[in-house]
Structures are given as structure tokens and as C-alpha cells.
Amino acid sequence: MSGIKVNSAAIKTFEAMKKNRTHKFLLFEIKKEKVVIMDEKTGNKELNPSAGYPDFIKALCVEKHAAWGVIDYEAKKPDGSILNKLVLISWCPDDCGVRVKMLHGSTTNTLKSKLGIDKHIHASTPSGNILVMSFNCFLTRFKKYY
């Protein structure tokens, strides 16, 4: 545990996402010893209705910058019903520095518990085509739910 708290405004925005499906995704980062929302607009369904997984990865996976993203994963099951899962993706690239990695790693469980998310993926190394690779990893990881 790092002792870093989750900002109450970040929790409220996440709760709106969870209950009202207001966002396709939200991004979080550590600022001034608190977890805050890094980007609320890009994943907002009202402001950016076409936001999707590529937009999420582009906004989350910034070099030398650790962050978390919560995405509203939606898939159609074989029976025709829709599966919705909120998934936390922890992005902590290898080049972001030891202190940042330690803070990020020790704060991830705090964020997970505050948001009440049990599905989690950790990513640290971008590949040649991060959109394809990470989405395939994402699908493989959550295929058992549909």
C-alpha cells in the first residue's frame, strides 16, 4: 500500500460510468499524492460517441507515463445477449522510472478496491502494433465470459 488515496470526484465519475454508462472509458493517474481522472472527455459517450478501444489505447498508453484505464467492455454472446464488464487496465511502461513504477504498483489494489473492479490486466511493454496485440490479449483474457 502506497498510502495514496482515490479522489472522491474520480469515484463519483466512475460511479456515473458504472450506473448510467456515461463513458466508454475513463483514465486515471496519480497527481499530488491522489488518484485523479486524467482524461474524462475522450471516453465520454455524449462528447465522443464513436470512442472505441483504439481511442482508449491511444489515450492510455503514453510513453514514460503510468496510468490506469477502465473500459466498458461489451460483447455479444452466442445466445444473442450482451455482456458488459468494466475492466481495469494498468499501464506502467518500463521506461517510466523506478519511483513511478513502485507508486503505481502499490496503488493498483487500492484503486481496484475503491472502484469495486475484479477484472484487471497489467500492461507494461508496447509492441509493434499495440492496438492489435492488446485487443487480442483482451479478447483472449475475457473470452470465458461469453
Phi, psi and omega in degrees: 000133183267345184085359179279130182263159176268127180301137182296327177295324178294320178295318179297317179295319178297317179300322176295321177298316183292314185278317187254358181053048182283338183231145171283326176203158174229148179242138181236151176211168176267125176222127177050049176064025174221150173274121182233168176282126182276318183212110181261339188276319187301319182267003181290123183295328181285317181281330184219074186297339181268006181302136181217193182301316178301321177295321179298310181296317180299319181285325184280314190272077179256134180301142176057028180219114178276141180200171174236149175228140173247123180244142177272094184279128182231132179216153177267126179281162179302331180279001178095348179284162183258133176259128175239126176224137171267123185239133177265126175245123181263119180249116179218090184294154182299334185266016185267359176099149185295313182299316180297316180297319180295314178298315182298311181298319182281350179260344183303313180295325177298314180297315179303314183289321179296323181274344180073036181255132178254343179269125188215136174233136176252132178230140181221338185236116177288146177255183180304318178232084186297329181295312181290310183298312184290325179291321177297319176299316180301310181297317180299317183295325185251010181298329182296344181273353179218000000 
